[in-house]
Amino acid sequence: MNTNMIIGNKEELAFIIGKKLNAEQCEVDIWLSNKHVTHFDNCVYLPQFISSLENEVTDIKDEKLNSDYVLFNFGPTTDDVSLRAKIIDDNINLICEFNENEFVEITIQKIMMLNLYHQTIEALRSRVS
């Protein structure tokens, strides 16, 4: 039985892990400020997606996020959005462009974002066979 696992909340940032499609793929929906980021493509290749999440965790911890940093660099799943991120004190400011000229901007606590990423990584690792 495949039930969705929601990590976070759609009003801010959420990863919704859906059904497993095969040994190395599953559905992952990403929501940011009530916008469905992965509405065109929610099928992820688990090894690559997990690695991308881990790389972003490292960059957040190393405070490499500046106004030019591209977040959600997850391959084809997020090709249709552009998300810029920068660290401001203990927060991360996210500016996302959808559908050419539709923007969403939110600020999320850095520790909260790291926790969401860690929870998502662990949940996805349990799906790799």
C-alpha positions in Angstrom: 0.0 0.0 0.0 1.3 3.4 -0.9 0.2 6.3 1.2 1.5 9.9 0.8 3.9 11.1 3.4 3.8 14.9 3.9 6.9 16.6 5.2 6.3 20.3 6.0 3.3 22.3 5.0 2.1 23.6 1.6 1.7 27.2 2.9 5.5 27.4 3.3 7.5 24.4 2.0 6.4 20.8 1.7 7.7 17.6 0.1 5.0 15.0 -0.4 6.3 11.6 -1.1 3.9 9.5 -3.1 3.9 6.1 -4.6 7.0 4.2 -5.5 7.0 3.6 -9.3 9.9 1.1 -9.4 13.2 0.3 -7.6 14.7 3.7 -8.3 11.8 6.1 -8.9 8.9 7.5 -6.9 6.6 10.4 -7.0 7.6 13.5 -5.1 5.5 16.7 -5.1 7.0 19.9 -3.9 4.9 22.8 -2.7 6.1 26.3 -2.0 3.8 29.0 -0.6 0.7 27.1 -1.8 2.1 26.7 -5.3 2.6 23.2 -6.7 6.2 23.3 -7.9 6.2 19.8 -9.5 2.9 19.9 -11.3 4.4 19.0 -14.7 6.8 16.3 -13.5 6.7 14.7 -10.1 8.6 11.5 -10.9 12.1 11.5 -9.4 15.1 9.2 -9.8 15.8 8.6 -6.2 19.7 8.3 -6.2 20.0 11.7 -8.0 17.2 13.4 -6.1 18.6 12.4 -2.7 22.1 13.5 -3.8 20.7 16.9 -4.9 19.0 17.3 -1.6 22.2 16.4 0.3 24.2 18.9 -1.8 21.7 21.7 -1.0 21.9 20.8 2.7 25.7 21.2 2.6 25.4 24.5 0.8 22.9 25.8 3.3 25.1 24.7 6.2 28.2 26.3 4.6 26.1 29.5 3.9 26.8 29.4 0.2 23.4 30.8 -0.6 23.5 34.3 -2.0 21.2 36.1 -4.4 22.6 34.1 -7.4 22.2 30.7 -5.8 19.7 28.4 -7.6 17.8 26.2 -5.2 15.7 23.2 -6.1 18.3 22.1 -8.7 16.7 18.7 -8.8 16.9 17.9 -12.5 13.9 17.5 -14.8 11.5 17.5 -11.9 12.1 21.2 -11.3 13.1 22.4 -14.8 9.9 24.5 -15.1 10.6 26.7 -12.1 13.4 29.1 -11.2 14.1 29.4 -7.4 16.7 31.8 -6.0 17.7 31.7 -2.4 19.8 33.7 0.0 20.6 33.5 3.6 19.6 36.5 5.8 20.6 36.0 9.4 18.9 32.7 10.6 16.5 32.7 7.7 16.4 31.8 4.0 14.7 34.1 1.6 13.2 32.2 -1.4 12.0 33.9 -4.6 10.5 31.5 -7.1 9.3 32.2 -10.6 6.5 30.0 -12.1 5.0 30.3 -15.5 7.1 33.2 -16.8 6.6 36.2 -14.6 4.5 34.7 -11.7 6.6 35.1 -8.6 6.3 33.9 -5.0 8.6 35.1 -2.2 8.8 33.7 1.3 11.2 33.6 4.1 11.7 30.4 6.1 13.9 29.7 9.1 17.2 28.0 8.1 16.9 25.4 10.8 13.3 24.5 9.7 14.4 24.2 6.0 17.3 21.9 7.0 15.0 19.8 9.1 12.6 19.4 6.2 15.4 18.4 3.9 16.8 15.9 6.4 13.4 14.3 7.0 12.8 14.1 3.2 16.2 12.5 2.6 15.6 9.9 5.2 12.1 9.1 3.9 13.4 8.8 0.4 16.3 6.6 1.4 13.8 4.1 2.9 12.2 3.8 -0.6 15.4 2.9 -2.4 15.6 -0.9 -2.8 
